């Protein structure tokens, strides 16, 4: 059976994150940036910390907590924390 999961952007313009799956294999059709959510935390001169990779974006729910991100996008010293187990590789869910 084919399933479509909307991780973000359902009630917004832009920021779509759509995952199409069939028989345990899937593909993201879109993985956009939700500018409305970003504005809640960042402004023109206030930006995310580059040295933390995507860690801050995940913990602010600007990126979904999925097991799909490349290991080099999250510094290894941050991933050693107990509450970051969801960042380890595996299936997207």
N, CA, C and O atoms as a MOPAC input file, in Angstrom:
PM7 MOZYME 1SCF
protein

 N      0.83300 1    -1.17600 1     0.00000 1
 C      0.00000 1     0.00000 1     0.00000 1
 C      0.88700 1     1.25200 1     0.00000 1
 O      1.92800 1     1.28400 1     0.65600 1
 N      0.47600 1     2.24500 1    -0.71700 1
 C      1.20500 1     3.50400 1    -0.80400 1
 C      0.68500 1     4.44900 1     0.27300 1
 O     -0.52100 1     4.55900 1     0.49300 1
 N      1.62300 1     5.13300 1     0.94600 1
 C      1.21000 1     6.12500 1     1.94400 1
 C      1.98700 1     7.41800 1     1.73000 1
 O      3.14000 1     7.40800 1     1.29900 1
 N      1.33300 1     8.51600 1     2.03700 1
 C      1.94200 1     9.83200 1     1.94700 1
 C      1.88500 1    10.45800 1     3.33400 1
 O      0.80500 1    10.61400 1     3.90400 1
 N      3.04700 1    10.81700 1     3.87700 1
 C      3.12200 1    11.42800 1     5.19400 1
 C      3.55200 1    12.87700 1     5.03100 1
 O      4.54200 1    13.17400 1     4.36200 1
 N      2.79900 1    13.77100 1     5.64700 1
 C      3.13200 1    15.19500 1     5.62600 1
 C      3.77200 1    15.52000 1     6.96600 1
 O      3.10400 1    15.48700 1     7.99900 1
 N      5.06900 1    15.83600 1     6.95700 1
 C      5.78600 1    16.15300 1     8.18300 1
 C      5.72600 1    17.64200 1     8.52000 1
 O      5.92900 1    18.01200 1     9.67600 1
 N      5.45600 1    18.49100 1     7.55500 1
 C      5.38800 1    19.93300 1     7.80700 1
 C      4.77700 1    20.60000 1     6.58400 1
 O      4.80400 1    20.04800 1     5.48400 1
 N      4.23100 1    21.78000 1     6.78400 1
 C      3.74000 1    22.58600 1     5.68300 1
 C      2.29400 1    22.35700 1     5.30000 1
 O      1.82700 1    22.92400 1     4.31200 1
 N      1.57000 1    21.54300 1     6.05200 1
 C      0.18600 1    21.25200 1     5.69500 1
 C     -0.69300 1    22.49800 1     5.78700 1
 O     -1.61800 1    22.65800 1     4.99100 1
 N     -0.42200 1    23.36500 1     6.73200 1
 C     -1.24000 1    24.56200 1     6.94200 1
 C     -0.46400 1    25.83900 1     6.67800 1
 O     -0.71500 1    26.86300 1     7.31400 1
 N      0.46700 1    25.78600 1     5.75700 1
 C      1.30500 1    26.94800 1     5.48000 1
 C      1.65100 1    26.99900 1     3.99800 1
 O      1.51100 1    26.01200 1     3.27500 1
 N      2.09700 1    28.15000 1     3.57000 1
 C      2.61900 1    28.27600 1     2.21700 1
 C      4.11800 1    28.04600 1     2.31300 1
 O      4.82600 1    28.80200 1     2.97900 1
 N      4.59400 1    27.02400 1     1.66200 1
 C      6.00900 1    26.67200 1     1.74700 1
 C      6.28400 1    25.77900 1     2.94000 1
 O      5.40900 1    25.55800 1     3.77700 1
 N      7.47400 1    25.27900 1     3.01400 1
 C      7.87800 1    24.43700 1     4.13100 1
 C      7.35600 1    23.01700 1     4.04500 1
 O      7.32200 1    22.31600 1     5.05600 1
 N      6.95100 1    22.57800 1     2.86900 1
 C      6.42300 1    21.21800 1     2.72700 1
 C      7.51100 1    20.18600 1     2.95100 1
 O      8.64000 1    20.32700 1     2.48400 1
 N      7.13800 1    19.14400 1     3.68100 1
 C      7.99700 1    17.98000 1     3.86700 1
 C      7.11200 1    16.76700 1     3.65400 1
 O      6.40200 1    16.33800 1     4.56400 1
 N      7.15600 1    16.21800 1     2.45300 1
 C      6.26600 1    15.13300 1     2.05100 1
 C      7.05300 1    13.85700 1     1.83000 1
 O      8.04900 1    13.85500 1     1.10700 1
 N      6.61200 1    12.76700 1     2.45000 1
 C      7.29200 1    11.47500 1     2.34000 1
 C      6.34100 1    10.46400 1     1.72400 1
 O      5.28700 1    10.17900 1     2.29100 1
 N      6.69900 1     9.92400 1     0.57700 1
 C      5.91000 1     8.92100 1    -0.12600 1
 C      6.55500 1     7.56100 1     0.10000 1
 O      7.74800 1     7.38100 1    -0.14200 1
 N      5.74500 1     6.59200 1     0.57200 1
 C      6.30500 1     5.28800 1     0.93800 1
 C      5.44400 1     4.15500 1     0.38200 1
 O      4.21700 1     4.23900 1     0.34400 1
 N      6.12900 1     3.09000 1    -0.05000 1
 C      5.45400 1     1.87500 1    -0.49000 1
 C      6.34500 1     0.68700 1    -0.16400 1
 O      7.53600 1     0.68700 1    -0.47500 1
 N      5.76500 1    -0.31700 1     0.45900 1
 C      6.48500 1    -1.55400 1     0.80500 1
 C      7.76800 1    -1.29300 1     1.58800 1
 O      8.78800 1    -1.93000 1     1.32700 1
 N      7.73200 1    -0.37700 1     2.53100 1
 C      8.88200 1    -0.10000 1     3.38800 1
 C      9.96400 1     0.76400 1     2.78100 1
 O     10.96300 1     1.04500 1     3.44400 1
 N      9.79900 1     1.19500 1     1.54500 1
 C     10.77700 1     2.08000 1     0.90100 1
 C     10.08000 1     3.37600 1     0.54700 1
 O      8.90500 1     3.39000 1     0.17800 1
 N     10.83500 1     4.48000 1     0.66600 1
 C     10.19900 1     5.75600 1     0.39600 1
 C     11.15200 1     6.80700 1    -0.11200 1
 O     12.36200 1     6.60500 1    -0.21300 1
 N     10.55700 1     7.93400 1    -0.42500 1
 C     11.31500 1     9.06600 1    -0.94400 1
 C     10.62100 1    10.34900 1    -0.48800 1
 O      9.39300 1    10.41800 1    -0.42600 1
 N     11.43200 1    11.36300 1    -0.17100 1
 C     10.87300 1    12.67400 1     0.12100 1
 C     10.61500 1    13.38200 1    -1.20400 1
 O     11.51800 1    13.50500 1    -2.03100 1
 N      9.39200 1    13.84400 1    -1.40700 1
 C      9.04800 1    14.56800 1    -2.62400 1
 C      9.39500 1    16.03900 1    -2.50000 1
 O      9.63400 1    16.71900 1    -3.49800 1
 N      9.41900 1    16.51500 1    -1.29600 1
 C      9.74100 1    17.91900 1    -1.04400 1
 C     10.28000 1    18.01000 1     0.37300 1
 O      9.87200 1    17.24100 1     1.24300 1
 N     11.18400 1    18.93300 1     0.61200 1
 C     11.75100 1    19.11600 1     1.95000 1
 C     12.06300 1    20.60000 1     2.09500 1
 O     13.21900 1    20.99800 1     2.24100 1
 N     11.00300 1    21.41300 1     2.05100 1
 C     11.16100 1    22.86100 1     2.04700 1
 C     11.39600 1    23.46200 1     3.42300 1
 O     11.29500 1    22.77800 1     4.44200 1
 N     11.70700 1    24.73200 1     3.43600 1
 C     11.97800 1    25.49100 1     4.66000 1
 C     10.71500 1    26.25000 1     5.05800 1
 O     10.16200 1    27.00900 1     4.26100 1
 N     10.26500 1    26.04500 1     6.28200 1
 C      9.07500 1    26.70600 1     6.78900 1
 C      9.47900 1    28.06500 1     7.36200 1
 O      9.93400 1    28.15500 1     8.50200 1
 N      9.31000 1    29.11100 1     6.56700 1
 C      9.75300 1    30.43900 1     6.97000 1
 C      8.97900 1    30.97500 1     8.16600 1
 O      9.53100 1    31.73600 1     8.96100 1
 N      7.72400 1    30.60000 1     8.30800 1
 C      6.93400 1    31.04100 1     9.46100 1
 C      7.51100 1    30.53500 1    10.77200 1
 O      7.59600 1    31.28300 1    11.74500 1
 N      7.90600 1    29.26900 1    10.80300 1
 C      8.52100 1    28.69800 1    12.01700 1
 C      9.89200 1    29.32600 1    12.27400 1
 O     10.24000 1    29.60100 1    13.42200 1
 N     10.66000 1    29.55000 1    11.23000 1
 C     11.98900 1    30.14700 1    11.38800 1
 C     11.89700 1    31.53900 1    12.01800 1
 O     12.73100 1    31.90400 1    12.84600 1
 N     10.89200 1    32.30600 1    11.62900 1
 C     10.74400 1    33.66500 1    12.16800 1
 C     10.49700 1    33.68200 1    13.66700 1
 O     10.78700 1    34.67600 1    14.33200 1
 N      9.96600 1    32.59400 1    14.20300 1
 C      9.72600 1    32.51900 1    15.64500 1
 C     11.03300 1    32.49200 1    16.43900 1
 O     11.05300 1    32.87900 1    17.60800 1
 N     12.12100 1    32.03800 1    15.81700 1
 C     13.39900 1    31.89200 1    16.51600 1
 C     14.51400 1    32.77500 1    15.96500 1
 O     15.41400 1    33.17600 1    16.70200 1
 N     14.45600 1    33.07500 1    14.67300 1
 C     15.55000 1    33.78600 1    14.03400 1
 C     15.05500 1    35.05400 1    13.35800 1
 O     13.91100 1    35.14000 1    12.91200 1
 N     15.93500 1    36.02300 1    13.29500 1
 C     15.65300 1    37.27000 1    12.59500 1
 C     16.81400 1    37.54300 1    11.64100 1
 O     17.69500 1    36.70400 1    11.45900 1
 N     16.80000 1    38.72000 1    11.04200 1
 C     17.81500 1    39.04700 1    10.04900 1
 C     19.23600 1    38.88900 1    10.58900 1
 O     20.11000 1    38.37700 1     9.88900 1
 N     19.46900 1    39.32000 1    11.81900 1
 C     20.82500 1    39.28000 1    12.38000 1
 C     21.00600 1    38.16800 1    13.41200 1
 O     22.10000 1    38.01300 1    13.95600 1
 N     19.98300 1    37.40700 1    13.68700 1
 C     20.05200 1    36.28900 1    14.62900 1
 C     19.89000 1    35.00800 1    13.83500 1
 O     18.80400 1    34.70400 1    13.34300 1
 N     20.97200 1    34.26100 1    13.71400 1
 C     20.97300 1    33.06100 1    12.87100 1
 C     21.35300 1    31.84000 1    13.70500 1
 O     21.84500 1    31.97000 1    14.82600 1
 N     21.11700 1    30.64100 1    13.14000 1
 C     21.47900 1    29.42700 1    13.86100 1
 C     23.00000 1    29.28300 1    13.95900 1
 O     23.74100 1    29.86100 1    13.16400 1
 N     23.45000 1    28.50900 1    14.94100 1
 C     24.87700 1    28.30600 1    15.17400 1
 C     25.41500 1    27.28100 1    14.18500 1
 O     25.03800 1    26.11100 1    14.23200 1
 N     26.28400 1    27.71400 1    13.30300 1
 C     26.83500 1    26.82000 1    12.27800 1
 C     27.64400 1    25.67200 1    12.87100 1
 O     27.69900 1    24.58900 1    12.28700 1
 N     28.26700 1    25.89200 1    14.01400 1
 C     29.10600 1    24.85400 1    14.61400 1
 C     28.28500 1    23.69600 1    15.17200 1
 O     28.84000 1    22.64600 1    15.49800 1
 N     26.98000 1    23.87400 1    15.28300 1
 C     26.10800 1    22.81100 1    15.80500 1
 C     25.42000 1    22.03000 1    14.69900 1
 O     24.55500 1    21.20200 1    14.98100 1
 N     25.78300 1    22.27300 1    13.45100 1
 C     25.15300 1    21.56000 1    12.35000 1
 C     23.66000 1    21.80400 1    12.34200 1
 O     23.20600 1    22.94400 1    12.44200 1
 N     22.89700 1    20.72700 1    12.22100 1
 C     21.43400 1    20.86600 1    12.21500 1
 C     20.81600 1    20.56600 1    13.58100 1
 O     19.59300 1    20.50400 1    13.70900 1
 N     21.64800 1    20.38000 1    14.59300 1
 C     21.17100 1    20.04800 1    15.93900 1
 C     20.14100 1    21.05300 1    16.45100 1
 O     19.06700 1    20.65300 1    16.90000 1
 N     20.44300 1    22.33000 1    16.39300 1
 C     19.51400 1    23.34800 1    16.89300 1
 C     18.20400 1    23.33100 1    16.10700 1
 O     17.12800 1    23.48400 1    16.68400 1
 N     18.29600 1    23.14600 1    14.80200 1
 C     17.09700 1    23.13600 1    13.96400 1
 C     16.17300 1    21.98400 1    14.33100 1
 O     14.95200 1    22.13200 1    14.28800 1
 N     16.74000 1    20.84100 1    14.69100 1
 C     15.92900 1    19.69000 1    15.09400 1
 C     15.27600 1    19.95000 1    16.44300 1
 O     14.09100 1    19.66800 1    16.62200 1
 N     16.03300 1    20.48400 1    17.38800 1
 C     15.49200 1    20.69800 1    18.72800 1
 C     14.51900 1    21.86500 1    18.81300 1
 O     13.75600 1    21.95500 1    19.77500 1
 N     14.52800 1    22.74900 1    17.84300 1
 C     13.53600 1    23.82000 1    17.77600 1
 C     12.33800 1    23.40400 1    16.92300 1
 O     11.45200 1    24.21800 1    16.66500 1
 N     12.30500 1    22.15700 1    16.48900 1
 C     11.26700 1    21.60600 1    15.61300 1
 C     11.18200 1    22.32900 1    14.28000 1
 O     10.10700 1    22.41900 1    13.68800 1
 N     12.30200 1    22.84200 1    13.80600 1
 C     12.36200 1    23.43600 1    12.47500 1
 C     12.65700 1    22.36300 1    11.43600 1
 O     12.38100 1    22.55000 1    10.25100 1
 N     13.21400 1    21.24800 1    11.87400 1
 C     13.38500 1    20.04500 1    11.06100 1
 C     12.72300 1    18.90100 1    11.81900 1
 O     12.82400 1    18.83900 1    13.04400 1
 N     12.04700 1    17.99500 1    11.11300 1
 C     11.41100 1    16.87200 1    11.82100 1
 C     12.45000 1    15.92400 1    12.40900 1
 O     13.54500 1    15.77500 1    11.86700 1
 N     12.09800 1    15.28800 1    13.51600 1
 C     12.99100 1    14.35000 1    14.19100 1
 C     12.91300 1    12.99900 1    13.48000 1
 O     12.18800 1    12.09600 1    13.89800 1
 N     13.67000 1    12.88900 1    12.40900 1
 C     13.70600 1    11.67900 1    11.60100 1
 C     15.11900 1    11.12100 1    11.57600 1
 O     16.08400 1    11.84600 1    11.81700 1
 N     15.23700 1     9.85300 1    11.29000 1
 C     16.55300 1     9.19900 1    11.23600 1
 C     17.05300 1     9.15800 1     9.79800 1
 O     17.36800 1     8.08900 1     9.27400 1
 N     17.12500 1    10.31800 1     9.16400 1
 C     17.51400 1    10.36600 1     7.75100 1
 C     18.71400 1    11.25500 1     7.48500 1
 O     19.24600 1    11.26400 1     6.37400 1
 N     19.14500 1    12.00000 1     8.48400 1
 C     20.17400 1    13.01400 1     8.26100 1
 C     21.56700 1    12.40000 1     8.23500 1
 O     21.86000 1    11.47300 1     8.99000 1
 N     22.41600 1    12.91800 1     7.37000 1
 C     23.80000 1    12.45600 1     7.29500 1
 C     24.49500 1    12.68300 1     8.63700 1
 O     24.27200 1    13.71300 1     9.27400 1
 N     25.32100 1    11.75500 1     9.07400 1
 C     26.00200 1    11.89100 1    10.35900 1
 C     26.87500 1    13.13900 1    10.46600 1
 O     27.02900 1    13.68500 1    11.55800 1
 N     27.44200 1    13.59500 1     9.36700 1
 C     28.33100 1    14.75200 1     9.42800 1
 C     27.57600 1    16.07100 1     9.62400 1
 O     28.20300 1    17.10800 1     9.83800 1
 N     26.24100 1    16.04900 1     9.55500 1
 C     25.44900 1    17.26700 1     9.76900 1
 C     25.21500 1    17.56500 1    11.24400 1
 O     24.77300 1    18.65700 1    11.60400 1
 N     25.51600 1    16.58200 1    12.09900 1
 C     25.36300 1    16.76300 1    13.53700 1
 C     26.68400 1    16.38500 1    14.18800 1
 O     27.09000 1    15.22500 1    14.11500 1
 N     27.36600 1    17.33300 1    14.82100 1
 C     28.66100 1    17.02500 1    15.44600 1
 C     28.55500 1    15.85500 1    16.42000 1
 O     27.58900 1    15.76100 1    17.17800 1
 N     29.53800 1    14.97000 1    16.40200 1
 C     29.48200 1    13.75300 1    17.21800 1
 C     29.41900 1    14.03900 1    18.70800 1
 O     28.82700 1    13.25300 1    19.44800 1
 N     30.00400 1    15.13200 1    19.17900 1
 C     29.95500 1    15.42700 1    20.61300 1
 C     28.53900 1    15.79000 1    21.04900 1
 O     28.20000 1    15.61000 1    22.21800 1
 N     27.72300 1    16.28300 1    20.16500 1
 C     26.34000 1    16.60700 1    20.49500 1
 C     25.48900 1    15.34400 1    20.50400 1
 O     24.60900 1    15.21600 1    21.35600 1
 N     25.71900 1    14.41000 1    19.59100 1
 C     24.91800 1    13.19000 1    19.47900 1
 C     25.13600 1    12.22800 1    20.64000 1
 O     24.35600 1    11.29200 1    20.81400 1
 N     26.15200 1    12.43200 1    21.41500 1
 C     26.40200 1    11.53000 1    22.54100 1
 C     25.42900 1    11.76300 1    23.69100 1
 O     25.34800 1    10.94900 1    24.61100 1
 N     24.70400 1    12.84900 1    23.64300 1
 C     23.74300 1    13.12400 1    24.71000 1
 C     22.60700 1    12.11400 1    24.66100 1
 O     22.22000 1    11.65400 1    23.58700 1
 N     22.07200 1    11.77000 1    25.83200 1
 C     21.01900 1    10.77700 1    25.94100 1
 C     19.77200 1    11.13300 1    25.13600 1
 O     19.20900 1    10.28000 1    24.45000 1
 N     19.34500 1    12.37800 1    25.21800 1
 C     18.08600 1    12.76800 1    24.58400 1
 C     18.20800 1    12.94700 1    23.07700 1
 O     17.24300 1    13.36900 1    22.43900 1
 N     19.34200 1    12.64700 1    22.49500 1
 C     19.52700 1    12.79300 1    21.04900 1
 C     19.56700 1    11.44900 1    20.32800 1
 O     20.07100 1    11.36600 1    19.20800 1
 N     19.05000 1    10.41300 1    20.94600 1
 C     19.06800 1     9.09300 1    20.31800 1
 C     18.26800 1     9.06500 1    19.02700 1
 O     18.56500 1     8.27600 1    18.13000 1
 N     17.26000 1     9.91300 1    18.92500 1
 C     16.42800 1     9.94400 1    17.71600 1
 C     17.21600 1    10.42600 1    16.49500 1
 O     16.73000 1    10.30700 1    15.37000 1
 N     18.41800 1    10.96600 1    16.69300 1
 C     19.21300 1    11.46800 1    15.58500 1
 C     20.05900 1    10.38000 1    14.93400 1
 O     20.65000 1    10.61200 1    13.87900 1
 N     20.12900 1     9.21000 1    15.53600 1
 C     20.93300 1     8.14300 1    14.97600 1
 C     20.27200 1     7.63100 1    13.69900 1
 O     19.05200 1     7.71100 1    13.55400 1
 N     21.07000 1     7.11100 1    12.78300 1
 C     20.57300 1     6.65300 1    11.47200 1
 C     19.65000 1     5.45300 1    11.60300 1
 O     19.73400 1     4.68800 1    12.56400 1
 N     18.78700 1     5.30300 1    10.64400 1
 C     17.85200 1     4.18700 1    10.58000 1
 C     16.70400 1     4.55000 1     9.66900 1
 O     16.86600 1     5.37100 1     8.76600 1
 N     15.54100 1     3.94900 1     9.88800 1
 C     14.38300 1     4.29600 1     9.06300 1
 C     13.92800 1     5.70900 1     9.40800 1
 O     14.21600 1     6.19300 1    10.50200 1
 N     13.21800 1     6.38700 1     8.49400 1
 C     12.86600 1     7.78600 1     8.73400 1
 C     12.00300 1     7.99600 1     9.96000 1
 O     12.02200 1     9.08600 1    10.53100 1
 N     11.26700 1     7.02500 1    10.37700 1
 C     10.34000 1     7.19300 1    11.50300 1
 C     11.01300 1     6.73300 1    12.74600 1
 O     10.42000 1     6.78200 1    13.82400 1

